[in-house]
Amino acid sequence: MLIGEFARLTGLSQDTIRFYVRKGLLTPQFGAKGGRHAWQVFTSRDVSAARIIRFAQSLGMSLKEIADIDIELRSDGVSSERQIEILDAQLSRLKQKRVNLAELIAYLSAKRDGIVRGMPDNEPSLRSTS
């Protein structure tokens, strides 16, 4: 499939797709059409890779981390120990996000409740999460 269809299937913009290709996160094949500029042809494997990238990003992983893990997978594979290390790091990030979200929910609820009670200027505090 060409980039337009790939974009529709993955929900990514064509600019994002091109960026992922430049970074080596996606590796489409090159078709014969297009003369000097061969068309990039994406497969269902690329669709899966794009979904994994977006999911990993939603968990807080940077594109560099994703690319590094991809390089590991392609070269030597990832040992059980390394998988545990990666998972532990992600679990730690997600647990911190959970704490941050709980604080934000408490803040927004207090702010809303203050407005409902007619005290919109009584600003609740938001604990520093750094």
Summary of the structure (lengths in Angstrom):
residues: 130
radius of gyration: 21.5
end to end distance: 44.2
largest distance: 68.2
contacts: 294
relative contact order: 0.08
helix: 63%
strand: 3%
